[in-house]
Structures are given as C-alpha cells and as structure tokens.
Amino acid sequence: MNSLNLDFNKTALVLIDLQKGIVASPGGEEVVENAVKLIDVFRKNNGFISFVRVAFHDGKDALSPILDQAPAKFERPSDWAVLDSRLGVQENDYIVTKRQWGAFFGTDLDLQLRRHGIDTIVLCGIATNIGVESTAREAFQYGYQQIFITDAMTTFSKEEHDATIRYIFPRIGRIRTTEEFVNQVQQ
C-alpha cells in the first residue's frame, strides 16, 4: 500500500450527508464515530473541512425523474438537514448544501476548494453508492486526487457498499480505512 504523503495545505476532508435525518440509518453511528476521528486529524493539521448536506427549499427544487421503482415517501422532520452535533462543526468549516446526489453539481464546492489550493480530497459519508460515489465521480472529472475512507461510509446494503468500493473507487482514487489513514498521516 502506497504511503499517503499528504500536504494538509492542499488536502480537504469532505463529509457527505452526515446530518440528523440520514445518520439515523443503519451503520450511521460507526460512520459518525470514524468521521470524528478524521475531523480530529484535519483539525490538528489545520486542514480544510467541508461538510456537505442535502436539503430542499420547498421540495420543488428536488429532482423528480420518472422511475421504474417508486421512491420511498417519508415526512422529513424540521431538523432532518441539521449536521450531527458530534461532528463539532466550527465557524470556519465550509458547509455546502446540495439538492441532488453529488456535492459538486449546482454548488460552489469546486470553486472554494480551488481558492484554498486543494488538489486532494479525503471523502466519506452516506450513502456510499449514491452521495459519496456521485461526488467521487465528479471530483475525478475535475481532476482531484482522492482517498476514500471505507469504514467512514455506509449504504443500504453490504452488496451496494462493496460494489462501489471494489469496482469504482480503485479506478479513481486510493482506498483506506480510518485506522490506516490516521496511521499513515501520523508517520
């Protein structure tokens, strides 16, 4: 496994959809626990941290394609898009609100990362094969180097999670667990 040799002046931690309405899903607790470890490493190294959440103004701004499989209907509580308090979001962290799967489309994430001199993204969140993978594909097309923290992400089934990690992520970046990442950057 190659050493990471990260320059935290050029590396951002991007956390996808770690908000109250999503982390309550199965596997969310472990993702938040590992995300907190990553946040601690970035804070100690003065790294750039971006929290991405999905939220909608009035529901009319959500995508609504015609589907063969009907989407799940549920009522979102008023605090659904509030970032999980355990993440310790600070005033100078960058918060992105998206209205679709990927964190780049329709947001200024790319602009802000470039203004901060970022060329590498450490990516995690929920759901592996939806928000995280969509963001990873977009970041790849923008030319970012990527590191995927596999135990700081989850999705609806082990099969979906494993498919993204096995077939997509190795083609567009490097794969690490939280422990591997922390150990490699502290060497």
MARDODREN-61677 format. One record per residue: residue number from 1; residue in three letters; z, y, x of N, C-alpha, C in turn. Coordinates in Angstrom, 1 decimal, m for minus. Example, Ala and Ser with C-alpha at 12.3 -4.5 7.8 and 13.67 -1.06 7.14 Angstrom:
<drendos>
+-----+------+--------+--------+--------+--------+--------+--------+--------+--------+--------+
: pos : code :    n_z :    n_y :    n_x :   ca_z :   ca_y :   ca_x :    c_z :    c_y :    c_x :
+-----+------+--------+--------+--------+--------+--------+--------+--------+--------+--------+
:   1 :  ALA :    7.8 :   m5.7 :   13.2 :    7.8 :   m4.5 :   12.3 :    7.8 :   m3.3 :   13.2 :
:   2 :  SER :    7.1 :   m2.2 :   12.8 :    7.1 :   m1.1 :   13.7 :    7.9 :    0.0 :   12.9 :
+-----+------+--------+--------+--------+--------+--------+--------+--------+--------+--------+
</drendos>
This chain:
<drendos>
+-----+------+--------+--------+--------+--------+--------+--------+--------+--------+--------+
: pos : code :    n_z :    n_y :    n_x :   ca_z :   ca_y :   ca_x :    c_z :    c_y :    c_x :
+-----+------+--------+--------+--------+--------+--------+--------+--------+--------+--------+
:   1 :  MET :    0.0 :   m1.2 :    0.9 :    0.0 :    0.0 :    0.0 :    0.0 :    1.2 :    0.9 :
:   2 :  ASN :   m0.9 :    2.1 :    0.7 :   m1.0 :    3.3 :    1.5 :    0.1 :    4.3 :    1.2 :
:   3 :  SER :    0.6 :    4.9 :    2.3 :    1.6 :    6.0 :    2.2 :    1.1 :    7.1 :    1.4 :
:   4 :  LEU :    1.9 :    7.8 :    0.7 :    1.5 :    8.9 :   m0.2 :    1.3 :   10.2 :    0.6 :
:   5 :  ASN :    2.1 :   10.5 :    1.6 :    1.9 :   11.7 :    2.4 :    1.7 :   12.9 :    1.5 :
:   6 :  LEU :    2.6 :   13.2 :    0.6 :    2.4 :   14.3 :   m0.3 :    2.8 :   15.6 :    0.2 :
:   7 :  ASP :    2.0 :   16.7 :   m0.1 :    2.4 :   18.0 :    0.2 :    2.8 :   18.6 :   m1.2 :
:   8 :  PHE :    4.1 :   18.8 :   m1.4 :    4.6 :   19.3 :   m2.7 :    4.1 :   20.7 :   m3.1 :
:   9 :  ASN :    3.6 :   21.4 :   m2.1 :    3.0 :   22.7 :   m2.4 :    1.6 :   22.5 :   m3.1 :
:  10 :  LYS :    1.1 :   21.3 :   m3.0 :   m0.2 :   21.0 :   m3.6 :   m0.2 :   19.9 :   m4.7 :
:  11 :  THR :    1.0 :   19.5 :   m5.1 :    1.2 :   18.4 :   m6.0 :    2.0 :   18.8 :   m7.2 :
:  12 :  ALA :    1.5 :   18.4 :   m8.4 :    2.2 :   18.7 :   m9.6 :    2.6 :   17.4 :  m10.3 :
:  13 :  LEU :    3.7 :   17.5 :  m10.9 :    4.2 :   16.4 :  m11.8 :    3.8 :   16.8 :  m13.2 :
:  14 :  VAL :    3.0 :   16.0 :  m13.9 :    2.5 :   16.2 :  m15.3 :    3.0 :   15.1 :  m16.2 :
:  15 :  LEU :    3.9 :   15.6 :  m17.1 :    4.5 :   14.6 :  m18.0 :    4.0 :   14.8 :  m19.4 :
:  16 :  ILE :    3.4 :   13.7 :  m20.0 :    2.7 :   13.7 :  m21.2 :    3.6 :   13.3 :  m22.4 :
:  17 :  ASP :    3.7 :   14.2 :  m23.4 :    4.3 :   13.9 :  m24.7 :    5.7 :   13.3 :  m24.7 :
:  18 :  LEU :    6.5 :   13.8 :  m23.8 :    7.9 :   13.3 :  m23.8 :    8.8 :   14.3 :  m24.7 :
:  19 :  GLN :    8.4 :   14.2 :  m26.0 :    9.0 :   15.0 :  m27.0 :    9.8 :   14.1 :  m28.0 :
:  20 :  LYS :   10.7 :   14.8 :  m28.7 :   11.6 :   14.0 :  m29.6 :   10.9 :   13.1 :  m30.5 :
:  21 :  GLY :    9.8 :   13.5 :  m31.1 :    9.1 :   12.6 :  m32.1 :    8.4 :   11.5 :  m31.5 :
:  22 :  ILE :    8.2 :   11.4 :  m30.2 :    7.4 :   10.4 :  m29.5 :    8.4 :    9.5 :  m28.7 :
:  23 :  VAL :    9.3 :   10.0 :  m28.0 :   10.2 :    9.2 :  m27.1 :   11.1 :    8.3 :  m27.9 :
:  24 :  ALA :   11.2 :    8.5 :  m29.2 :   12.0 :    7.6 :  m30.0 :   11.3 :    6.3 :  m30.2 :
:  25 :  SER :   10.0 :    6.1 :  m29.8 :    9.3 :    4.9 :  m30.0 :    9.8 :    3.9 :  m28.9 :
:  26 :  PRO :    9.5 :    2.6 :  m29.2 :    9.9 :    1.5 :  m28.2 :    9.4 :    1.8 :  m26.8 :
:  27 :  GLY :   10.4 :    1.7 :  m25.9 :   10.0 :    1.9 :  m24.5 :   10.3 :    3.4 :  m24.0 :
:  28 :  GLY :   10.5 :    4.3 :  m25.0 :   10.6 :    5.7 :  m24.7 :   11.8 :    6.0 :  m23.8 :
:  29 :  GLU :   13.0 :    5.3 :  m24.0 :   14.2 :    5.5 :  m23.3 :   14.0 :    5.3 :  m21.8 :
:  30 :  GLU :   13.3 :    4.2 :  m21.4 :   13.1 :    3.9 :  m20.0 :   12.1 :    4.9 :  m19.4 :
:  31 :  VAL :   11.1 :    5.3 :  m20.2 :   10.2 :    6.3 :  m19.7 :   10.9 :    7.6 :  m19.4 :
:  32 :  VAL :   11.8 :    8.1 :  m20.3 :   12.6 :    9.3 :  m20.0 :   13.5 :    9.2 :  m18.8 :
:  33 :  GLU :   14.2 :    8.0 :  m18.7 :   15.0 :    7.8 :  m17.5 :   14.3 :    7.9 :  m16.2 :
:  34 :  ASN :   13.1 :    7.3 :  m16.1 :   12.3 :    7.3 :  m14.9 :   11.7 :    8.7 :  m14.7 :
:  35 :  ALA :   11.3 :    9.4 :  m15.8 :   10.8 :   10.7 :  m15.7 :   11.8 :   11.7 :  m15.1 :
:  36 :  VAL :   13.0 :   11.5 :  m15.5 :   14.1 :   12.4 :  m15.0 :   14.2 :   12.2 :  m13.4 :
:  37 :  LYS :   14.1 :   10.9 :  m13.0 :   14.1 :   10.7 :  m11.5 :   13.0 :   11.4 :  m10.8 :
:  38 :  LEU :   11.8 :   11.4 :  m11.4 :   10.6 :   12.1 :  m10.8 :   10.9 :   13.6 :  m10.8 :
:  39 :  ILE :   11.4 :   14.1 :  m11.9 :   11.7 :   15.5 :  m12.0 :   12.6 :   16.0 :  m10.9 :
:  40 :  ASP :   13.7 :   15.1 :  m10.7 :   14.6 :   15.4 :   m9.6 :   13.9 :   15.6 :   m8.3 :
:  41 :  VAL :   13.0 :   14.6 :   m8.0 :   12.3 :   14.7 :   m6.7 :   11.5 :   16.0 :   m6.6 :
:  42 :  PHE :   10.8 :   16.3 :   m7.7 :   10.0 :   17.5 :   m7.7 :   10.9 :   18.8 :   m7.6 :
:  43 :  ARG :   12.0 :   18.8 :   m8.2 :   12.9 :   20.0 :   m8.1 :   13.4 :   20.1 :   m6.7 :
:  44 :  LYS :   13.8 :   19.0 :   m6.1 :   14.3 :   19.0 :   m4.7 :   13.2 :   19.5 :   m3.7 :
:  45 :  ASN :   12.0 :   19.3 :   m4.0 :   10.9 :   19.6 :   m3.1 :   10.1 :   20.9 :   m3.6 :
:  46 :  ASN :   10.7 :   21.6 :   m4.6 :   10.1 :   22.8 :   m5.1 :    8.6 :   22.6 :   m5.6 :
:  47 :  GLY :    8.4 :   21.4 :   m6.2 :    7.1 :   21.0 :   m6.7 :    6.9 :   21.7 :   m8.1 :
:  48 :  PHE :    5.6 :   21.8 :   m8.4 :    5.2 :   22.3 :   m9.7 :    5.3 :   21.2 :  m10.8 :
:  49 :  ILE :    6.0 :   21.6 :  m11.9 :    6.2 :   20.6 :  m13.0 :    5.6 :   21.2 :  m14.3 :
:  50 :  SER :    4.8 :   20.3 :  m14.9 :    4.2 :   20.7 :  m16.2 :    4.5 :   19.7 :  m17.3 :
:  51 :  PHE :    5.1 :   20.2 :  m18.3 :    5.5 :   19.4 :  m19.5 :    4.4 :   19.6 :  m20.5 :
:  52 :  VAL :    3.8 :   18.5 :  m21.0 :    2.7 :   18.6 :  m22.0 :    3.3 :   18.0 :  m23.3 :
:  53 :  ARG :    3.0 :   18.7 :  m24.3 :    3.4 :   18.2 :  m25.7 :    2.3 :   18.3 :  m26.6 :
:  54 :  VAL :    2.3 :   17.5 :  m27.6 :    1.3 :   17.6 :  m28.7 :    2.0 :   18.2 :  m29.9 :
:  55 :  ALA :    1.3 :   19.2 :  m30.5 :    1.9 :   19.9 :  m31.6 :    0.7 :   20.5 :  m32.4 :
:  56 :  PHE :    1.0 :   20.8 :  m33.6 :   m0.1 :   21.4 :  m34.5 :    0.5 :   22.6 :  m35.2 :
:  57 :  HIS :   m0.4 :   23.6 :  m35.4 :   m0.1 :   24.8 :  m36.1 :    0.2 :   24.6 :  m37.6 :
:  58 :  ASP :   m0.8 :   24.0 :  m38.2 :   m0.7 :   23.8 :  m39.7 :   m1.3 :   22.5 :  m40.1 :
:  59 :  GLY :   m1.7 :   21.6 :  m39.1 :   m2.3 :   20.4 :  m39.5 :   m3.8 :   20.4 :  m39.5 :
:  60 :  LYS :   m4.3 :   21.6 :  m39.8 :   m5.8 :   21.8 :  m39.9 :   m6.4 :   21.8 :  m38.5 :
:  61 :  ASP :   m5.5 :   22.0 :  m37.5 :   m6.0 :   22.1 :  m36.1 :   m6.0 :   20.7 :  m35.5 :
:  62 :  ALA :   m5.6 :   19.7 :  m36.2 :   m5.6 :   18.3 :  m35.7 :   m7.0 :   17.7 :  m35.9 :
:  63 :  LEU :   m7.4 :   16.8 :  m34.9 :   m8.7 :   16.1 :  m35.1 :   m8.6 :   15.2 :  m36.3 :
:  64 :  SER :   m9.7 :   15.0 :  m37.0 :   m9.7 :   14.1 :  m38.1 :  m11.0 :   13.4 :  m38.3 :
:  65 :  PRO :  m11.3 :   12.6 :  m37.3 :  m12.6 :   11.8 :  m37.4 :  m12.5 :   10.8 :  m38.5 :
:  66 :  ILE :  m13.7 :   10.4 :  m38.9 :  m13.8 :    9.2 :  m39.8 :  m13.6 :    8.0 :  m39.0 :
:  67 :  LEU :  m12.7 :    7.2 :  m39.4 :  m12.3 :    6.0 :  m38.7 :  m12.4 :    4.7 :  m39.5 :
:  68 :  ASP :  m12.6 :    3.6 :  m38.8 :  m12.6 :    2.3 :  m39.5 :  m11.2 :    1.9 :  m39.8 :
:  69 :  GLN :  m10.3 :    2.3 :  m38.9 :   m8.8 :    2.0 :  m39.1 :   m8.1 :    3.2 :  m39.5 :
:  70 :  ALA :   m7.5 :    3.2 :  m40.7 :   m6.8 :    4.3 :  m41.2 :   m5.6 :    4.7 :  m40.3 :
:  71 :  PRO :   m5.5 :    6.0 :  m40.0 :   m4.3 :    6.4 :  m39.1 :   m3.0 :    6.3 :  m39.9 :
:  72 :  ALA :   m2.0 :    6.1 :  m39.1 :   m0.6 :    6.0 :  m39.8 :   m0.3 :    7.3 :  m40.3 :
:  73 :  LYS :    0.2 :    7.3 :  m41.5 :    0.7 :    8.6 :  m42.2 :    2.2 :    8.6 :  m42.0 :
:  74 :  PHE :    2.7 :    9.8 :  m41.6 :    4.1 :   10.0 :  m41.5 :    4.4 :   11.5 :  m41.5 :
:  75 :  GLU :    5.6 :   11.8 :  m42.0 :    6.0 :   13.2 :  m42.0 :    6.7 :   13.5 :  m40.7 :
:  76 :  ARG :    6.2 :   14.5 :  m40.0 :    6.8 :   15.0 :  m38.8 :    8.0 :   15.9 :  m39.0 :
:  77 :  PRO :    9.2 :   15.5 :  m38.5 :   10.3 :   16.4 :  m38.7 :   10.1 :   17.7 :  m37.9 :
:  78 :  SER :   10.8 :   18.7 :  m38.3 :   10.6 :   20.1 :  m37.7 :   10.8 :   20.1 :  m36.1 :
:  79 :  ASP :   11.6 :   19.2 :  m35.6 :   11.8 :   19.1 :  m34.1 :   10.9 :   18.1 :  m33.4 :
:  80 :  TRP :    9.9 :   17.6 :  m34.1 :    9.1 :   16.5 :  m33.6 :    8.5 :   16.9 :  m32.2 :
:  81 :  ALA :    8.0 :   18.1 :  m32.0 :    7.4 :   18.5 :  m30.8 :    8.3 :   19.1 :  m29.7 :
:  82 :  VAL :    9.6 :   19.1 :  m30.0 :   10.6 :   19.6 :  m29.0 :   10.7 :   18.6 :  m27.9 :
:  83 :  LEU :   10.6 :   19.2 :  m26.6 :   10.7 :   18.3 :  m25.5 :   12.1 :   17.7 :  m25.4 :
:  84 :  ASP :   12.2 :   16.5 :  m25.0 :   13.5 :   15.8 :  m24.9 :   14.5 :   16.5 :  m24.0 :
:  85 :  SER :   15.7 :   16.8 :  m24.4 :   16.6 :   17.6 :  m23.7 :   17.0 :   17.0 :  m22.3 :
:  86 :  ARG :   17.0 :   15.7 :  m22.2 :   17.3 :   15.0 :  m21.0 :   16.4 :   15.4 :  m19.8 :
:  87 :  LEU :   15.2 :   15.9 :  m20.1 :   14.3 :   16.3 :  m19.1 :   14.7 :   17.6 :  m18.3 :
:  88 :  GLY :   15.6 :   18.3 :  m18.9 :   16.1 :   19.5 :  m18.3 :   15.0 :   20.6 :  m18.0 :
:  89 :  VAL :   14.2 :   20.8 :  m19.0 :   13.1 :   21.8 :  m18.8 :   13.7 :   23.2 :  m18.4 :
:  90 :  GLN :   13.1 :   23.8 :  m17.4 :   13.6 :   25.1 :  m16.9 :   12.6 :   26.2 :  m17.2 :
:  91 :  GLU :   13.1 :   27.4 :  m17.0 :   12.3 :   28.6 :  m17.4 :   10.9 :   28.6 :  m16.6 :
:  92 :  ASN :   10.9 :   28.2 :  m15.3 :    9.7 :   28.3 :  m14.6 :    8.8 :   27.1 :  m14.6 :
:  93 :  ASP :    9.2 :   26.0 :  m15.4 :    8.3 :   24.9 :  m15.6 :    7.2 :   25.3 :  m16.5 :
:  94 :  TYR :    6.0 :   24.7 :  m16.4 :    4.9 :   25.1 :  m17.1 :    4.8 :   24.2 :  m18.3 :
:  95 :  ILE :    4.7 :   24.7 :  m19.5 :    4.6 :   23.9 :  m20.8 :    3.2 :   24.1 :  m21.4 :
:  96 :  VAL :    2.6 :   23.0 :  m21.6 :    1.3 :   23.0 :  m22.2 :    1.4 :   22.4 :  m23.6 :
:  97 :  THR :    0.8 :   23.1 :  m24.6 :    0.7 :   22.5 :  m25.9 :   m0.7 :   22.1 :  m26.2 :
:  98 :  LYS :   m1.0 :   20.8 :  m26.5 :   m2.3 :   20.3 :  m26.7 :   m2.4 :   19.9 :  m28.2 :
:  99 :  ARG :   m3.6 :   19.8 :  m28.7 :   m3.8 :   19.4 :  m30.1 :   m4.7 :   18.2 :  m30.2 :
: 100 :  GLN :   m4.9 :   17.4 :  m29.1 :   m5.7 :   16.2 :  m29.0 :   m5.1 :   15.3 :  m28.0 :
: 101 :  TRP :   m5.7 :   14.3 :  m27.6 :   m5.2 :   13.3 :  m26.7 :   m5.0 :   13.8 :  m25.3 :
: 102 :  GLY :   m6.0 :   14.4 :  m24.7 :   m6.0 :   14.8 :  m23.3 :   m5.3 :   16.2 :  m23.1 :
: 103 :  ALA :   m4.7 :   16.4 :  m22.0 :   m3.9 :   17.7 :  m21.7 :   m4.8 :   18.8 :  m21.2 :
: 104 :  PHE :   m6.1 :   18.5 :  m20.8 :   m6.9 :   19.5 :  m20.2 :   m7.8 :   20.2 :  m21.3 :
: 105 :  PHE :   m8.4 :   19.4 :  m22.2 :   m9.3 :   19.9 :  m23.2 :   m8.6 :   21.0 :  m24.1 :
: 106 :  GLY :   m9.2 :   22.2 :  m24.1 :   m8.6 :   23.2 :  m25.0 :   m7.3 :   23.8 :  m24.6 :
: 107 :  THR :   m6.9 :   23.6 :  m23.3 :   m5.7 :   24.2 :  m22.8 :   m6.0 :   24.9 :  m21.5 :
: 108 :  ASP :   m5.1 :   25.6 :  m20.9 :   m5.3 :   26.2 :  m19.6 :   m4.6 :   25.4 :  m18.5 :
: 109 :  LEU :   m4.4 :   24.2 :  m18.6 :   m3.8 :   23.4 :  m17.6 :   m4.5 :   23.4 :  m16.3 :
: 110 :  ASP :   m5.8 :   23.2 :  m16.3 :   m6.6 :   23.2 :  m15.1 :   m6.5 :   24.5 :  m14.4 :
: 111 :  LEU :   m6.7 :   25.6 :  m15.1 :   m6.6 :   27.0 :  m14.6 :   m5.3 :   27.2 :  m13.9 :
: 112 :  GLN :   m4.1 :   26.8 :  m14.5 :   m2.8 :   27.0 :  m14.0 :   m2.6 :   26.1 :  m12.7 :
: 113 :  LEU :   m3.1 :   24.9 :  m12.8 :   m2.9 :   24.0 :  m11.6 :   m3.7 :   24.6 :  m10.4 :
: 114 :  ARG :   m4.9 :   25.1 :  m10.6 :   m5.7 :   25.6 :   m9.6 :   m5.1 :   26.9 :   m9.0 :
: 115 :  ARG :   m4.6 :   27.8 :   m9.9 :   m3.9 :   29.0 :   m9.5 :   m2.7 :   28.7 :   m8.6 :
: 116 :  HIS :   m2.1 :   27.6 :   m8.8 :   m0.9 :   27.2 :   m8.0 :   m1.3 :   26.3 :   m6.8 :
: 117 :  GLY :   m2.6 :   26.2 :   m6.5 :   m3.1 :   25.5 :   m5.4 :   m2.9 :   24.0 :   m5.5 :
: 118 :  ILE :   m2.8 :   23.4 :   m6.7 :   m2.6 :   22.0 :   m6.9 :   m3.9 :   21.2 :   m6.7 :
: 119 :  ASP :   m3.9 :   20.1 :   m5.9 :   m5.0 :   19.2 :   m5.8 :   m4.6 :   17.8 :   m6.2 :
: 120 :  THR :   m3.3 :   17.5 :   m6.4 :   m2.8 :   16.2 :   m6.7 :   m1.9 :   16.2 :   m7.8 :
: 121 :  ILE :   m2.1 :   15.2 :   m8.7 :   m1.2 :   15.1 :   m9.9 :   m0.5 :   13.8 :   m9.9 :
: 122 :  VAL :    0.8 :   13.9 :  m10.2 :    1.6 :   12.7 :  m10.4 :    1.7 :   12.6 :  m12.0 :
: 123 :  LEU :    1.3 :   11.6 :  m12.6 :    1.1 :   11.5 :  m14.0 :    1.9 :   10.4 :  m14.6 :
: 124 :  CYS :    2.6 :   10.8 :  m15.8 :    3.4 :    9.8 :  m16.5 :    3.5 :   10.3 :  m18.0 :
: 125 :  GLY :    4.1 :    9.4 :  m18.8 :    4.3 :    9.8 :  m20.2 :    3.9 :    8.8 :  m21.2 :
: 126 :  ILE :    3.7 :    9.2 :  m22.5 :    3.5 :    8.4 :  m23.6 :    2.3 :    8.9 :  m24.3 :
: 127 :  ALA :    1.3 :    8.2 :  m24.7 :    1.1 :    6.7 :  m24.5 :    0.2 :    6.5 :  m23.4 :
: 128 :  THR :    0.4 :    5.4 :  m22.7 :   m0.4 :    5.0 :  m21.5 :   m1.8 :    5.1 :  m21.8 :
: 129 :  ASN :   m2.3 :    4.4 :  m22.8 :   m3.8 :    4.3 :  m23.1 :   m4.3 :    5.4 :  m24.0 :
: 130 :  ILE :   m3.5 :    6.4 :  m24.3 :   m4.0 :    7.5 :  m25.2 :   m3.8 :    8.8 :  m24.4 :
: 131 :  GLY :   m2.7 :    9.5 :  m24.5 :   m2.5 :   10.8 :  m23.9 :   m2.5 :   10.7 :  m22.4 :
: 132 :  VAL :   m1.9 :    9.7 :  m21.8 :   m1.9 :    9.6 :  m20.3 :   m3.3 :    9.3 :  m19.8 :
: 133 :  GLU :   m3.9 :    8.3 :  m20.4 :   m5.2 :    7.9 :  m19.9 :   m6.3 :    9.0 :  m20.1 :
: 134 :  SER :   m6.2 :    9.6 :  m21.3 :   m7.2 :   10.7 :  m21.6 :   m7.0 :   11.8 :  m20.6 :
: 135 :  THR :   m5.8 :   12.2 :  m20.3 :   m5.5 :   13.2 :  m19.3 :   m6.0 :   12.8 :  m17.9 :
: 136 :  ALA :   m5.8 :   11.5 :  m17.6 :   m6.2 :   11.0 :  m16.2 :   m7.7 :   11.0 :  m16.1 :
: 137 :  ARG :   m8.4 :   10.7 :  m17.1 :   m9.9 :   10.7 :  m17.1 :  m10.4 :   12.1 :  m16.9 :
: 138 :  GLU :   m9.8 :   13.1 :  m17.6 :  m10.1 :   14.5 :  m17.5 :   m9.8 :   15.0 :  m16.1 :
: 139 :  ALA :   m8.6 :   14.6 :  m15.6 :   m8.2 :   15.1 :  m14.2 :   m9.2 :   14.5 :  m13.2 :
: 140 :  PHE :   m9.6 :   13.3 :  m13.3 :  m10.6 :   12.7 :  m12.4 :  m11.9 :   13.5 :  m12.4 :
: 141 :  GLN :  m12.3 :   13.8 :  m13.6 :  m13.6 :   14.6 :  m13.7 :  m13.5 :   16.0 :  m13.1 :
: 142 :  TYR :  m12.3 :   16.5 :  m13.1 :  m12.0 :   17.8 :  m12.5 :  m11.8 :   17.7 :  m11.0 :
: 143 :  GLY :  m11.7 :   16.5 :  m10.4 :  m11.6 :   16.3 :   m9.0 :  m10.2 :   16.2 :   m8.5 :
: 144 :  TYR :   m9.2 :   16.0 :   m9.3 :   m7.8 :   15.9 :   m8.8 :   m7.6 :   14.5 :   m8.2 :
: 145 :  GLN :   m6.7 :   14.5 :   m7.2 :   m6.2 :   13.2 :   m6.7 :   m5.1 :   12.9 :   m7.7 :
: 146 :  GLN :   m4.9 :   11.6 :   m8.0 :   m3.9 :   11.2 :   m9.0 :   m3.0 :   10.0 :   m8.5 :
: 147 :  ILE :   m1.7 :   10.1 :   m8.9 :   m0.8 :    9.0 :   m8.7 :   m0.2 :    8.7 :  m10.1 :
: 148 :  PHE :   m0.3 :    7.4 :  m10.5 :    0.2 :    7.0 :  m11.8 :    1.5 :    6.3 :  m11.7 :
: 149 :  ILE :    2.5 :    6.7 :  m12.4 :    3.9 :    6.1 :  m12.3 :    4.0 :    5.2 :  m13.5 :
: 150 :  THR :    3.7 :    3.9 :  m13.3 :    3.5 :    2.9 :  m14.4 :    4.8 :    2.6 :  m15.2 :
: 151 :  ASP :    6.0 :    2.7 :  m14.6 :    7.2 :    2.4 :  m15.4 :    7.8 :    3.7 :  m16.0 :
: 152 :  ALA :    7.0 :    4.8 :  m15.8 :    7.4 :    6.1 :  m16.5 :    6.3 :    6.4 :  m17.5 :
: 153 :  MET :    5.7 :    5.3 :  m18.1 :    4.8 :    5.4 :  m19.2 :    4.9 :    4.1 :  m20.0 :
: 154 :  THR :    4.5 :    4.3 :  m21.3 :    4.5 :    3.1 :  m22.2 :    3.5 :    3.4 :  m23.3 :
: 155 :  THR :    3.3 :    2.4 :  m24.1 :    2.4 :    2.5 :  m25.2 :    2.8 :    1.5 :  m26.3 :
: 156 :  PHE :    1.9 :    1.2 :  m27.2 :    2.2 :    0.4 :  m28.4 :    2.4 :   m1.0 :  m28.2 :
: 157 :  SER :    1.7 :   m1.6 :  m27.1 :    1.8 :   m3.0 :  m26.8 :    1.7 :   m3.2 :  m25.3 :
: 158 :  LYS :    2.2 :   m4.3 :  m24.8 :    2.1 :   m4.6 :  m23.4 :    0.6 :   m4.8 :  m23.0 :
: 159 :  GLU :   m0.2 :   m5.3 :  m23.9 :   m1.6 :   m5.5 :  m23.6 :   m2.3 :   m4.2 :  m23.4 :
: 160 :  GLU :   m2.1 :   m3.2 :  m24.2 :   m2.7 :   m1.9 :  m24.1 :   m2.3 :   m1.2 :  m22.8 :
: 161 :  HIS :   m1.0 :   m1.3 :  m22.5 :   m0.4 :   m0.7 :  m21.3 :   m1.1 :   m1.3 :  m20.1 :
: 162 :  ASP :   m1.0 :   m2.7 :  m20.0 :   m1.6 :   m3.4 :  m18.9 :   m3.1 :   m3.2 :  m18.7 :
: 163 :  ALA :   m3.8 :   m3.1 :  m19.7 :   m5.3 :   m2.9 :  m19.6 :   m5.6 :   m1.6 :  m18.9 :
: 164 :  THR :   m4.9 :   m0.5 :  m19.3 :   m5.2 :    0.7 :  m18.6 :   m4.8 :    0.7 :  m17.2 :
: 165 :  ILE :   m3.6 :    0.1 :  m16.9 :   m3.1 :    0.0 :  m15.5 :   m4.0 :   m0.9 :  m14.7 :
: 166 :  ARG :   m4.5 :   m1.9 :  m15.2 :   m5.3 :   m2.9 :  m14.5 :   m6.8 :   m2.4 :  m14.3 :
: 167 :  TYR :   m7.4 :   m1.8 :  m15.4 :   m8.8 :   m1.6 :  m15.3 :   m9.2 :   m0.1 :  m15.2 :
: 168 :  ILE :   m8.4 :    0.8 :  m15.5 :   m8.8 :    2.2 :  m15.5 :   m8.1 :    2.9 :  m14.3 :
: 169 :  PHE :   m6.8 :    2.9 :  m14.2 :   m6.1 :    3.7 :  m13.2 :   m6.5 :    3.4 :  m11.7 :
: 170 :  PRO :   m6.8 :    2.1 :  m11.4 :   m7.2 :    1.8 :  m10.0 :   m8.5 :    2.4 :   m9.6 :
: 171 :  ARG :   m9.3 :    2.8 :  m10.6 :  m10.6 :    3.4 :  m10.3 :  m10.6 :    4.9 :  m10.1 :
: 172 :  ILE :   m9.4 :    5.5 :  m10.5 :   m9.4 :    6.9 :  m10.5 :   m8.1 :    7.5 :   m9.8 :
: 173 :  GLY :   m7.3 :    6.6 :   m9.2 :   m6.1 :    7.1 :   m8.5 :   m5.3 :    5.9 :   m7.9 :
: 174 :  ARG :   m4.1 :    6.3 :   m7.6 :   m3.1 :    5.3 :   m7.0 :   m2.0 :    5.0 :   m8.0 :
: 175 :  ILE :   m1.5 :    3.8 :   m7.9 :   m0.5 :    3.3 :   m8.8 :    0.8 :    3.0 :   m8.1 :
: 176 :  ARG :    1.9 :    3.5 :   m8.7 :    3.2 :    3.3 :   m8.1 :    4.2 :    3.1 :   m9.2 :
: 177 :  THR :    5.3 :    2.5 :   m8.9 :    6.5 :    2.5 :   m9.8 :    7.3 :    3.8 :   m9.4 :
: 178 :  THR :    8.3 :    4.1 :  m10.2 :    9.2 :    5.2 :   m9.9 :    9.9 :    5.0 :   m8.6 :
: 179 :  GLU :   10.4 :    3.8 :   m8.4 :   11.1 :    3.5 :   m7.1 :   10.2 :    3.6 :   m5.9 :
: 180 :  GLU :    9.0 :    3.0 :   m6.0 :    8.0 :    3.1 :   m4.9 :    7.7 :    4.6 :   m4.6 :
: 181 :  PHE :    7.5 :    5.4 :   m5.6 :    7.1 :    6.8 :   m5.4 :    8.3 :    7.5 :   m4.7 :
: 182 :  VAL :    9.5 :    7.3 :   m5.3 :   10.7 :    8.0 :   m4.7 :   10.9 :    7.6 :   m3.3 :
: 183 :  ASN :   10.8 :    6.3 :   m3.0 :   11.0 :    5.8 :   m1.6 :    9.9 :    6.3 :   m0.7 :
: 184 :  GLN :    8.7 :    6.4 :   m1.1 :    7.6 :    6.8 :   m0.2 :    7.6 :    8.3 :    0.1 :
: 185 :  VAL :    8.1 :    9.1 :   m0.9 :    8.1 :   10.6 :   m0.6 :    9.4 :   11.0 :    0.2 :
: 186 :  GLN :   10.4 :   10.1 :    0.2 :   11.6 :   10.4 :    0.9 :   11.6 :    9.9 :    2.3 :
: 187 :  GLN :   10.5 :    9.3 :    2.8 :   10.4 :    8.7 :    4.1 :   10.3 :    9.8 :    5.2 :
+-----+------+--------+--------+--------+--------+--------+--------+--------+--------+--------+
</drendos>
